[in-house]
Amino acid sequence: MKNVVILGSTGSIGTSAIEVIKEFPHRFRILGLSAKTNLEKLKLQAETFKVPYLAIEKEEVAKALQSSLSYPAEVYVGDRGLAELAQLDEADIVLISVSGIKGLIPAYYALKSGKRVALANKECLVAAGDLLKNLIREHGGDILPVDSEHSALFQLLKCDERKFVKRIILTASGGPFLNWDIKNYDRITPEMALKHPTWQMGPRITIDSATLMNKGLEVIEAQQLFDFPLEAIEVIVHPQSIIHSLVELKDGSMLAHLSQPDMRLAISYALNYPERSTVNVKPLDLTELASLTFHKVDHERFPSITLAYEAARKGHPYPLILEASDEALVEAFLKGIISFREIPYFIEKIINEFKFTTKPEKDPENYLDFHRQVKDYTLNLIERKRA
Ligand SMILES: NC(=O)c1ccc[n+]([C@@H]2O[C@H](COP(=O)([O-])OP(=O)(O)OC[C@H]3O[C@@H](n4cnc5c(N)ncnc54)[C@H](OP(=O)(O)O)[C@@H]3O)[C@@H](O)[C@H]2O)c1
């Protein structure tokens, strides 16, 4: 029996992870769960599995949760809560499905405790990949990717020797505006951008998928996870989201990973690794697919990918600057403060203009401080432009 902690259990990935675990009651026990504000859903999850350790953002909500539970549980608060749950002695796997930079806190403490991390949160790897990889070297834990493209690559790269790999290719659905004329981009509203054609996800990643920044962040995530040079990491648009990634070999062969676009498959792979288990997902029937199509990325309409490559090329702390400015801008877009087109417009300005004297290192708090500074700078820039 493996003890699993799920951080961000009330979100899209967290909910799918619980569905997967329900299918294997003799293999997994839920040891810890966390949410930011969704008390009712967290309570329901906790009561269903009698989860002994919980965390939620605010002290008063934590007290309300503690007093309303029908069984004894330890309820932690805020960032400290995420850190405590990530390093519980009994935890075998820590699944990090918190959205945003806050995922860095549990990733840091879980890896510092030598744990296995099933990582959905790409933001922490983009922002602080070197910090986390040092912890793996020092403390012997590991990261199993949950992002579907990276789970696919993790599996594909086991098929042949690294020396035979020419490049890795991530696929992008292209989001809801794939076929839109750029002239119509000013009409894009948050409601339109929140309707993703193939995946059901939380708001940040859904908007990032519409701008294709999600794919840009995934390029940096792949660089951190698999140590390929940037020139060997490519993105192609594949609207059906059936092929999740490909590996091109030096002899001209290509290996592809295909599955239904359902995150339970990647979650189950990470939880069961190195075993595989049958999950309750409709098997892929190739004869039912009308076609699989592929296109080049249109960098003029989707400049976010170019910006992500540029940040990756410049190196630390530019991926962190990219991620933080994007987090602030997506929030501003969802509140109706800026337009869809302004997201990459501001990111480019911030990458070129944000000044810093020291780069964050060693301590996750330094990264979070730097992240806050970039977000503040971004909000000031928006204010100045609107004034
Ligand atoms: N969804 C997907 O298909 C998918 C695929 C690949 C990778 N990912 C990655 O997985 C992560 C989660 O994505 P998602 O779509 O599941 O997001 P989501 O639906 O928005 O869920 C986010 C979860 O994190 C919690 N949370 C948010 N901010 C927090 C904070 N500041 N402190 C503590 N907890 C916080 C939320 O709690 P509340 O519910 O209380 O707000 C919720 O449980 C992201 O990094 C995303 O890029 C997602």
The ligand as a Gaussian input file, in Angstrom:
#p B3LYP/6-31G(d) Opt

LIG

0 1
 N       -5.764000      20.410000     -15.816000
 C       -4.959000      19.764000     -16.648000
 O       -5.409000      18.997000     -17.520000
 C       -3.458000      19.925000     -16.538000
 C       -2.636000      19.255000     -17.460000
 C       -1.252000      19.366000     -17.322000
 C       -0.711000      20.123000     -16.291000
 N       -1.532000      20.786000     -15.425000
 C       -0.930000      21.594000     -14.369000
 O       -1.428000      21.142000     -13.104000
 C       -1.580000      22.246000     -12.211000
 C       -3.020000      22.299000     -11.739000
 O       -3.854000      22.545000     -12.864000
 P       -5.447000      22.420000     -12.744000
 O       -5.970000      22.556000     -14.118000
 O       -5.804000      21.194000     -11.937000
 O       -5.764000      23.745000     -11.912000
 P       -7.078000      24.101000     -11.090000
 O       -8.232000      23.302000     -11.569000
 O       -7.179000      25.586000     -11.103000
 O       -6.747000      23.590000      -9.604000
 C       -5.758000      24.197000      -8.818000
 C       -5.688000      23.550000      -7.451000
 O       -4.684000      24.225000      -6.682000
 C       -5.282000      24.891000      -5.557000
 N       -4.612000      26.181000      -5.448000
 C       -4.631000      27.186000      -6.354000
 N       -3.873000      28.225000      -5.913000
 C       -3.382000      27.863000      -4.707000
 C       -2.578000      28.508000      -3.737000
 N       -2.119000      29.762000      -3.927000
 N       -2.272000      27.863000      -2.583000
 C       -2.739000      26.595000      -2.388000
 N       -3.510000      25.923000      -3.266000
 C       -3.832000      26.555000      -4.414000
 C       -6.773000      25.028000      -5.901000
 O       -7.557000      25.122000      -4.720000
 P       -9.083000      25.720000      -4.782000
 O       -9.886000      24.698000      -5.529000
 O       -9.491000      25.839000      -3.359000
 O       -8.991000      27.038000      -5.498000
 C       -6.987000      23.695000      -6.643000
 O       -7.060000      22.635000      -5.730000
 C       -1.131000      23.485000     -12.994000
 O        0.200000      23.759000     -12.689000
 C       -1.277000      23.072000     -14.448000
 O       -0.373000      23.749000     -15.304000
 C       -2.888000      20.695000     -15.528000

